[in-house]
Amino acid sequence: MNHSESVAAIAPAIVAAQAELKAAPKDAANPFYKSKYADLGGCMDTLRPVLGAHKLAVLQPPAVDNGIVSVETMLLHESGEWISCTLSCQPKDTGPQSIGSAITYLRRYGLALTGLVTEADDDGNAAQPGSKSHPAAAAPKAAPVDPDKVAARDAMLADMHGVPPSTPTTPPAWVLSDAHKAEITTACKANGIDNATLKKWRVAQCGEKWSQQVYDEIIRTLSVDPAAIIEGRQSLPF
């Protein structure tokens, strides 16, 4: 994040504005995640009156360079002081609709990074490669349980006044179901990613062992930043 040489005037204005801001209403739908999120228009409608009351304004100029879309979010104060941050992503293609979707996506998350709006559920599928090829959501996912913690708890209970351990002491291991495999395979094919490339990325970024968290991270990365798997790097943090 960049800022002007002095932030003596803008800092208290931001603090005061944040104290008055409420979360933008989640009135848009994400069909892939079957969730609601606050779209860019809703965020701006929530922000404008509060920012104006504290002599603040937002500028978000976009840029496109070698197929990469970037948006700089700059928060200005009437004193001339400012802070800014820049986000970038690769749209699914070079068409105007994909580039426009990427710009909207980056503008909304740029507002989240400045602390002006609550970060909403991910709706950026249209801005990322392979966003149209996801199958229906898999079966409901159980919350992860740490077997070591359960075993340690049971051992402690066994030593306390003869309290018997719970049954079973070790929950069943998480299993990658056929539905999970089908969802990953379909998303990989849509993004031109083979099994060897995915496995190499999974082991490097998530470890050898499968778990609910590893599965969720693969699906998220295939949705918002599939290039990370191809390039062998960490995915975008949103």
LUMKEBA-583393 format. One line per field, with one value per residue: residue number from 1; x, y, z of N, C-alpha, C, CB in turn. Coordinates in steps of 0.02 Angstrom, whole numbers. Glycine has a CB too. Layout:
! LUMKEBA-583393
resi = (NUM_...)
n_X = (X_...)
n_Y = (Y_...)
n_Z = (Z_...)
ca_X = (X_...)
ca_Y = (Y_...)
ca_Z = (Z_...)
c_X = (X_...)
c_Y = (Y_...)
c_Z = (Z_...)
cb_X = (X_...)
cb_Y = (Y_...)
cb_Z = (Z_...)
This chain:
! LUMKEBA-583393
resi = (1_2_3_4_5_6_7_8_9_10_11_12_13_14_15_16_17_18_19_20_21_22_23_24_25_26_27_28_29_30_31_32_33_34_35_36_37_38_39_40_41_42_43_44_45_46_47_48_49_50_51_52_53_54_55_56_57_58_59_60_61_62_63_64_65_66_67_68_69_70_71_72_73_74_75_76_77_78_79_80_81_82_83_84_85_86_87_88_89_90_91_92_93_94_95_96_97_98_99_100_101_102_103_104_105_106_107_108_109_110_111_112_113_114_115_116_117_118_119_120_121_122_123_124_125_126_127_128_129_130_131_132_133_134_135_136_137_138_139_140_141_142_143_144_145_146_147_148_149_150_151_152_153_154_155_156_157_158_159_160_161_162_163_164_165_166_167_168_169_170_171_172_173_174_175_176_177_178_179_180_181_182_183_184_185_186_187_188_189_190_191_192_193_194_195_196_197_198_199_200_201_202_203_204_205_206_207_208_209_210_211_212_213_214_215_216_217_218_219_220_221_222_223_224_225_226_227_228_229_230_231_232_233_234_235_236_237_238)
n_X = (43_27_59_32_161_132_7_-70_-190_-279_-285_-358_-481_-515_-525_-636_-734_-740_-793_-924_-969_-1069_-1088_-1100_-1253_-1286_-1339_-1326_-1310_-1208_-1197_-1111_-1050_-1168_-1212_-1232_-1176_-1103_-1121_-1024_-1095_-1181_-1086_-1029_-1140_-1160_-1042_-1024_-1103_-1048_-910_-910_-956_-844_-751_-687_-641_-652_-548_-531_-441_-423_-307_-232_-112_-15_-112_-144_-251_-264_-309_-301_-338_-375_-383_-435_-409_-476_-371_-270_-194_-166_-200_-159_-187_-147_-221_-211_-259_-282_-390_-515_-513_-474_-581_-701_-803_-752_-639_-703_-775_-669_-615_-721_-725_-595_-605_-702_-638_-528_-583_-611_-482_-435_-502_-628_-747_-835_-758_-827_-918_-839_-864_-805_-799_-829_-727_-614_-509_-592_-717_-845_-867_-897_-964_-1119_-1132_-1046_-1091_-1149_-1023_-932_-879_-704_-612_-491_-399_-294_-316_-437_-401_-310_-394_-480_-390_-358_-483_-500_-413_-474_-561_-613_-688_-760_-687_-744_-845_-841_-661_-579_-616_-685_-575_-558_-627_-591_-717_-806_-885_-816_-695_-741_-783_-661_-590_-668_-656_-517_-498_-567_-481_-366_-274_-173_-173_-47_12_-77_-62_73_69_-24_43_155_99_-2_26_51_-56_-230_-369_-516_-490_-387_-451_-550_-465_-407_-520_-558_-444_-442_-554_-533_-399_-327_-208_-109_-89_-37_79_142_135_83_-92_-202_-246_-389)
n_Y = (-60_110_284_461_582_635_583_643_713_635_512_523_555_440_348_401_389_250_211_245_175_45_-130_-168_-209_-380_-410_-471_-620_-768_-894_-1005_-1030_-1030_-921_-760_-593_-429_-318_-210_-89_-86_-75_52_135_125_181_316_426_427_442_566_648_655_718_639_541_418_352_244_199_95_-21_-106_-223_-320_-422_-430_-369_-225_-131_20_74_222_322_479_635_795_875_845_736_557_379_222_67_-72_-197_-346_-457_-600_-600_-715_-713_-604_-528_-390_-407_-497_-426_-313_-374_-418_-294_-240_-336_-320_-187_-195_-278_-199_-95_-168_-199_-74_-60_-6_-69_-217_-370_-467_-620_-723_-674_-677_-764_-745_-664_-739_-870_-1012_-1002_-1043_-1177_-1259_-1394_-1441_-1407_-1511_-1645_-1601_-1538_-1605_-1535_-1515_-1627_-1643_-1782_-1806_-1713_-1758_-1885_-1847_-1779_-1882_-1965_-1885_-1875_-2007_-2018_-1947_-1971_-2092_-2068_-2122_-2138_-2052_-2125_-2158_-2150_-2101_-2009_-2050_-2045_-1908_-1921_-1916_-1902_-1980_-1883_-1767_-1790_-1788_-1656_-1585_-1638_-1595_-1455_-1441_-1487_-1387_-1282_-1323_-1402_-1535_-1695_-1723_-1597_-1534_-1617_-1596_-1460_-1466_-1546_-1465_-1344_-1378_-1497_-1678_-1753_-1780_-1675_-1594_-1457_-1449_-1494_-1391_-1280_-1312_-1310_-1176_-1109_-1155_-1088_-947_-917_-1002_-998_-999_-1133_-1186_-1111_-1146_-1079_-989_-960_-820_-710_-709)
n_Z = (0_-42_3_34_77_202_319_410_408_333_400_529_471_399_504_573_473_453_575_561_451_382_345_173_91_50_-94_-215_-315_-314_-421_-429_-302_-236_-154_-73_-109_-87_-215_-327_-350_-238_-136_-164_-151_-14_32_-19_45_176_157_92_196_275_200_103_-41_-173_-299_-439_-554_-698_-782_-921_-961_-1062_-1059_-925_-803_-705_-561_-478_-319_-248_-107_-70_17_62_97_14_43_27_8_-67_-156_-262_-362_-460_-595_-704_-837_-905_-1044_-1183_-1217_-1213_-1118_-1023_-979_-927_-823_-743_-703_-627_-524_-466_-424_-322_-228_-205_-130_-17_30_69_184_186_155_204_166_41_-8_-131_-295_-415_-526_-662_-704_-710_-782_-855_-793_-827_-823_-714_-620_-534_-357_-238_-123_45_156_289_445_478_585_711_735_828_930_980_1027_1128_1215_1255_1321_1431_1493_1532_1637_1735_1871_1829_1715_1568_1403_1254_1124_951_984_886_747_584_442_328_165_-7_-111_-251_-311_-273_-343_-474_-486_-472_-582_-692_-680_-696_-829_-896_-881_-942_-869_-821_-733_-675_-663_-574_-461_-427_-392_-285_-188_-163_-116_-25_37_55_105_87_128_196_193_98_-19_-31_-53_-177_-262_-245_-298_-430_-472_-450_-479_-580_-650_-555_-521_-640_-649_-534_-409_-257_-236_-275_-139_-115)
ca_X = (0_64_24_66_215_98_-61_-95_-260_-322_-291_-417_-542_-531_-548_-704_-778_-749_-836_-993_-988_-1100_-1075_-1144_-1301_-1269_-1399_-1312_-1303_-1154_-1225_-1062_-1046_-1236_-1207_-1246_-1120_-1116_-1090_-989_-1143_-1202_-1030_-1021_-1198_-1148_-983_-1023_-1124_-1004_-847_-921_-962_-777_-709_-649_-666_-617_-534_-510_-424_-399_-256_-222_-43_2_-165_-156_-293_-248_-349_-274_-389_-344_-426_-412_-436_-476_-306_-222_-163_-196_-171_-180_-164_-160_-234_-208_-279_-285_-458_-518_-494_-461_-643_-720_-844_-707_-599_-747_-789_-609_-609_-771_-702_-538_-628_-736_-589_-486_-617_-603_-413_-426_-539_-688_-806_-824_-744_-886_-907_-808_-909_-763_-791_-831_-666_-558_-513_-629_-770_-911_-867_-901_-1026_-1157_-1094_-1045_-1131_-1129_-957_-928_-826_-645_-599_-421_-397_-246_-347_-488_-367_-282_-451_-504_-341_-365_-545_-491_-376_-513_-615_-642_-734_-742_-676_-800_-844_-773_-610_-548_-667_-663_-535_-594_-618_-605_-771_-810_-912_-760_-648_-772_-783_-593_-572_-702_-626_-450_-505_-589_-425_-308_-227_-174_-169_21_23_-116_-33_135_50_-56_93_198_63_-49_49_34_-117_-294_-414_-569_-459_-349_-502_-579_-415_-401_-579_-554_-391_-466_-606_-512_-330_-299_-139_-63_-73_6_144_172_142_25_-148_-221_-274_-460)
ca_Y = (0_173_341_525_591_643_557_673_734_581_457_530_555_370_318_425_361_178_204_256_132_-20_-177_-160_-265_-433_-415_-504_-693_-805_-961_-1059_-1044_-1027_-875_-690_-549_-358_-300_-145_-35_-83_-49_124_169_128_222_386_477_429_471_637_684_663_749_586_517_359_346_176_194_29_-25_-173_-229_-389_-468_-426_-312_-197_-74_56_105_279_358_549_681_864_906_824_673_499_313_183_-1_-97_-268_-368_-526_-618_-620_-779_-701_-533_-495_-334_-428_-526_-372_-273_-413_-416_-227_-236_-380_-289_-126_-212_-301_-142_-61_-210_-194_-10_-63_34_-113_-286_-413_-508_-685_-719_-677_-660_-819_-722_-629_-785_-923_-1072_-989_-1066_-1250_-1294_-1431_-1425_-1416_-1579_-1657_-1560_-1556_-1607_-1494_-1556_-1645_-1661_-1844_-1802_-1677_-1802_-1937_-1817_-1765_-1945_-1989_-1844_-1894_-2073_-2010_-1905_-2003_-2149_-2048_-2162_-2099_-2051_-2178_-2183_-2102_-2072_-2002_-2076_-1999_-1874_-1958_-1882_-1942_-1979_-1817_-1719_-1803_-1765_-1582_-1563_-1657_-1551_-1388_-1445_-1490_-1321_-1236_-1352_-1424_-1608_-1723_-1717_-1527_-1521_-1652_-1561_-1398_-1484_-1569_-1409_-1291_-1402_-1558_-1741_-1782_-1748_-1655_-1548_-1392_-1455_-1496_-1324_-1235_-1328_-1284_-1102_-1088_-1167_-1039_-877_-906_-1065_-989_-1016_-1205_-1195_-1079_-1175_-1029_-982_-927_-753_-715_-694)
ca_Z = (0_-47_33_28_126_266_325_472_400_306_447_572_430_385_567_586_422_467_634_540_396_393_291_115_87_3_-134_-278_-305_-347_-433_-420_-231_-209_-98_-86_-97_-99_-278_-327_-342_-168_-96_-175_-122_58_47_-41_94_234_135_80_260_304_149_72_-105_-199_-370_-455_-625_-720_-834_-949_-986_-1080_-1039_-853_-785_-640_-537_-421_-277_-213_-61_-68_67_37_112_-37_64_-6_13_-125_-164_-329_-370_-530_-608_-775_-857_-940_-1113_-1197_-1238_-1171_-1061_-973_-950_-884_-762_-701_-674_-573_-471_-432_-390_-260_-179_-187_-75_43_55_103_247_182_154_226_109_28_-38_-196_-352_-473_-573_-731_-719_-708_-832_-839_-745_-848_-832_-651_-610_-474_-295_-213_-63_102_182_361_474_492_654_722_774_883_985_1009_1066_1188_1260_1283_1370_1490_1527_1562_1700_1782_1909_1792_1662_1508_1342_1207_1074_945_1004_826_694_519_402_273_103_-70_-142_-324_-330_-268_-398_-537_-487_-485_-650_-739_-676_-725_-902_-920_-878_-975_-818_-817_-665_-649_-643_-514_-404_-409_-356_-222_-139_-145_-82_26_70_23_131_69_183_174_177_34_-72_-38_-82_-248_-297_-245_-343_-499_-487_-451_-503_-605_-673_-500_-526_-698_-636_-474_-356_-215_-269_-251_-71_-108)
c_X = (44_24_65_118_187_29_-95_-168_-305_-333_-351_-483_-563_-557_-621_-754_-792_-794_-910_-1017_-1020_-1084_-1124_-1191_-1280_-1331_-1387_-1297_-1244_-1179_-1177_-1058_-1115_-1238_-1225_-1183_-1142_-1082_-1060_-1037_-1167_-1149_-1025_-1080_-1191_-1092_-993_-1045_-1077_-937_-855_-925_-894_-726_-662_-681_-623_-609_-509_-495_-398_-342_-251_-153_-27_-49_-181_-195_-273_-295_-315_-332_-356_-397_-397_-446_-432_-411_-254_-185_-200_-163_-197_-154_-184_-169_-233_-233_-279_-356_-457_-501_-487_-523_-663_-762_-801_-665_-641_-764_-730_-601_-658_-749_-646_-558_-661_-686_-539_-517_-610_-533_-399_-464_-604_-752_-786_-813_-800_-867_-881_-859_-871_-755_-787_-767_-607_-566_-554_-689_-837_-918_-871_-967_-1062_-1115_-1100_-1089_-1107_-1065_-956_-870_-766_-635_-527_-419_-350_-277_-400_-456_-338_-336_-475_-455_-346_-428_-539_-456_-416_-571_-650_-691_-715_-731_-738_-792_-875_-722_-578_-601_-641_-625_-577_-577_-635_-655_-767_-838_-858_-713_-676_-771_-713_-573_-603_-671_-556_-453_-524_-532_-361_-255_-231_-163_-100_35_-14_-84_31_119_20_-5_136_162_22_-25_23_-35_-179_-333_-468_-539_-422_-398_-531_-530_-406_-460_-578_-503_-411_-518_-577_-442_-299_-228_-88_-43_-25_76_177_183_80_-30_-161_-257_-347_-499)
c_Y = (62_229_405_532_600_612_587_693_677_526_465_531_483_335_337_394_287_166_210_207_67_-65_-167_-220_-316_-448_-443_-578_-720_-876_-1018_-1080_-1044_-982_-805_-649_-477_-338_-230_-87_-28_-56_27_162_176_177_297_435_483_461_546_677_696_687_699_567_458_365_275_169_124_35_-97_-175_-302_-440_-468_-362_-289_-139_-44_88_160_314_428_587_752_900_891_760_614_435_272_112_-24_-172_-286_-440_-537_-637_-684_-773_-625_-496_-440_-354_-457_-473_-328_-308_-412_-348_-219_-276_-347_-225_-143_-236_-247_-103_-102_-203_-127_-8_-25_-8_-181_-329_-463_-576_-676_-726_-671_-714_-795_-688_-675_-838_-982_-1062_-1019_-1142_-1289_-1332_-1409_-1440_-1487_-1584_-1613_-1586_-1552_-1564_-1538_-1567_-1667_-1724_-1841_-1766_-1720_-1855_-1909_-1801_-1828_-1973_-1951_-1864_-1962_-2070_-1973_-1945_-2058_-2130_-2084_-2117_-2102_-2106_-2152_-2130_-2068_-2069_-2031_-2023_-1968_-1910_-1914_-1924_-1937_-1911_-1764_-1727_-1777_-1689_-1556_-1578_-1611_-1481_-1387_-1446_-1423_-1271_-1265_-1377_-1500_-1631_-1714_-1646_-1510_-1554_-1618_-1498_-1415_-1504_-1510_-1358_-1315_-1463_-1620_-1766_-1743_-1730_-1610_-1481_-1393_-1455_-1426_-1276_-1249_-1300_-1208_-1078_-1099_-1116_-969_-866_-970_-1059_-1005_-1089_-1218_-1168_-1105_-1126_-1028_-944_-859_-759_-695_-739)
c_Z = (0_-14_23_84_196_264_387_467_378_356_494_533_414_447_581_537_436_526_615_486_419_334_234_111_33_-39_-204_-265_-345_-359_-421_-346_-197_-147_-121_-73_-112_-164_-273_-317_-271_-122_-102_-146_-46_75_36_13_154_215_124_144_292_253_116_5_-128_-274_-383_-530_-643_-771_-857_-981_-999_-1054_-966_-838_-714_-624_-475_-383_-236_-171_-51_-12_40_50_58_-18_34_17_-46_-121_-234_-328_-444_-536_-684_-793_-898_-1014_-1122_-1221_-1190_-1111_-1005_-940_-905_-820_-715_-667_-616_-512_-431_-396_-323_-206_-161_-130_-11_73_88_169_246_180_179_165_100_1_-109_-252_-417_-524_-645_-752_-727_-761_-808_-795_-764_-846_-767_-645_-548_-412_-272_-151_-6_133_258_386_491_567_660_764_834_943_1020_1052_1131_1239_1294_1335_1435_1529_1562_1629_1753_1811_1869_1739_1598_1448_1297_1156_1009_964_944_771_629_480_346_208_43_-109_-219_-349_-326_-327_-463_-542_-503_-557_-701_-740_-706_-801_-931_-923_-909_-928_-813_-744_-634_-624_-579_-453_-380_-369_-288_-169_-116_-102_-23_64_36_42_109_132_154_153_111_-25_-85_-71_-156_-287_-300_-295_-416_-520_-497_-480_-529_-631_-619_-502_-583_-685_-573_-418_-312_-252_-240_-184_-65_-154)
cb_X = (-48_81_11_15_258_94_-61_-53_-264_-292_-228_-411_-531_-469_-502_-707_-749_-681_-817_-1001_-927_-1178_-1078_-1102_-1371_-1244_-1432_-1251_-1367_-1088_-1251_-993_-1001_-1261_-1136_-1305_-1059_-1091_-1141_-950_-1202_-1223_-964_-1015_-1263_-1130_-925_-1067_-1193_-993_-823_-984_-1007_-754_-668_-644_-666_-655_-482_-565_-371_-457_-187_-278_8_72_-148_-89_-369_-174_-423_-222_-424_-312_-433_-425_-398_-533_-280_-172_-161_-192_-189_-158_-192_-103_-302_-136_-348_-236_-492_-587_-547_-407_-699_-758_-896_-662_-566_-811_-808_-547_-621_-839_-677_-483_-677_-789_-554_-476_-692_-617_-364_-450_-496_-686_-836_-882_-676_-934_-971_-754_-962_-698_-847_-889_-651_-552_-443_-585_-778_-925_-807_-894_-1012_-1223_-1120_-973_-1129_-1184_-903_-920_-851_-583_-647_-382_-377_-182_-379_-531_-311_-244_-508_-515_-270_-367_-602_-453_-312_-539_-665_-675_-732_-797_-615_-806_-883_-760_-556_-487_-687_-723_-473_-575_-662_-539_-839_-854_-972_-722_-633_-845_-806_-544_-593_-776_-624_-413_-557_-645_-411_-279_-242_-120_-187_72_1_-188_-17_176_-1_-106_138_224_19_-115_29_85_-114_-335_-374_-620_-412_-306_-558_-600_-348_-397_-644_-536_-327_-496_-657_-513_-287_-343_-128_-96_-138_-25_134_236_155_43_-211_-266_-234_-474)
cb_Y = (0_190_329_582_651_718_480_734_791_553_450_593_595_332_340_502_370_145_255_326_116_-13_-250_-153_-239_-498_-347_-470_-729_-804_-965_-1038_-994_-1097_-876_-665_-569_-314_-304_-136_-46_-152_-82_139_131_58_198_394_462_359_438_647_644_597_806_524_574_294_400_125_247_-12_1_-191_-197_-407_-535_-427_-331_-173_-96_110_53_329_319_583_674_903_881_878_668_506_278_216_-49_-77_-288_-363_-542_-675_-563_-810_-731_-525_-545_-284_-480_-580_-329_-256_-485_-432_-173_-260_-448_-274_-88_-266_-362_-97_-51_-284_-204_47_-35_78_-117_-312_-449_-474_-727_-772_-623_-640_-869_-676_-578_-816_-947_-1121_-915_-1042_-1270_-1245_-1506_-1463_-1368_-1602_-1730_-1558_-1510_-1679_-1457_-1523_-1700_-1603_-1901_-1766_-1611_-1834_-1969_-1753_-1733_-1996_-1984_-1770_-1897_-2118_-1974_-1841_-1951_-2195_-1971_-2213_-2125_-1982_-2241_-2208_-2136_-2114_-1928_-2101_-2035_-1799_-2022_-1869_-1918_-2036_-1798_-1729_-1877_-1790_-1554_-1598_-1729_-1546_-1365_-1507_-1543_-1293_-1217_-1303_-1391_-1638_-1796_-1737_-1479_-1546_-1725_-1544_-1357_-1541_-1623_-1375_-1255_-1417_-1558_-1793_-1785_-1794_-1620_-1537_-1370_-1519_-1545_-1296_-1242_-1405_-1308_-1077_-1125_-1238_-1038_-849_-877_-1092_-917_-1000_-1246_-1160_-1004_-1207_-959_-946_-970_-717_-674_-621)
cb_Z = (61_-120_108_31_107_286_328_491_350_243_489_614_365_358_626_582_352_479_687_514_354_402_317_49_72_40_-139_-315_-326_-304_-503_-445_-197_-191_-68_-42_-142_-40_-335_-391_-387_-144_-116_-249_-139_84_5_-101_118_262_70_40_308_335_180_118_-158_-181_-394_-435_-644_-750_-807_-1002_-936_-1053_-1059_-814_-788_-638_-520_-443_-231_-265_7_-135_135_67_179_-48_141_-82_82_-190_-109_-377_-337_-557_-577_-791_-897_-932_-1163_-1248_-1243_-1211_-1084_-1004_-1006_-921_-780_-743_-728_-598_-500_-482_-434_-272_-206_-247_-92_26_-2_58_302_121_83_268_118_-20_-37_-203_-348_-450_-565_-741_-666_-639_-850_-808_-737_-918_-869_-593_-607_-473_-241_-197_-44_155_152_386_538_462_680_756_730_861_959_954_1024_1170_1221_1228_1341_1472_1477_1515_1687_1746_1931_1839_1651_1493_1303_1172_1099_875_1046_803_685_478_372_268_103_-111_-118_-350_-284_-201_-403_-541_-419_-437_-663_-722_-604_-699_-922_-877_-806_-1021_-749_-862_-665_-702_-699_-523_-422_-471_-398_-232_-170_-208_-130_-7_143_40_208_22_240_230_234_34_-54_31_-45_-258_-262_-175_-328_-504_-432_-381_-446_-661_-697_-433_-534_-760_-630_-490_-387_-149_-265_-303_-24_-123)
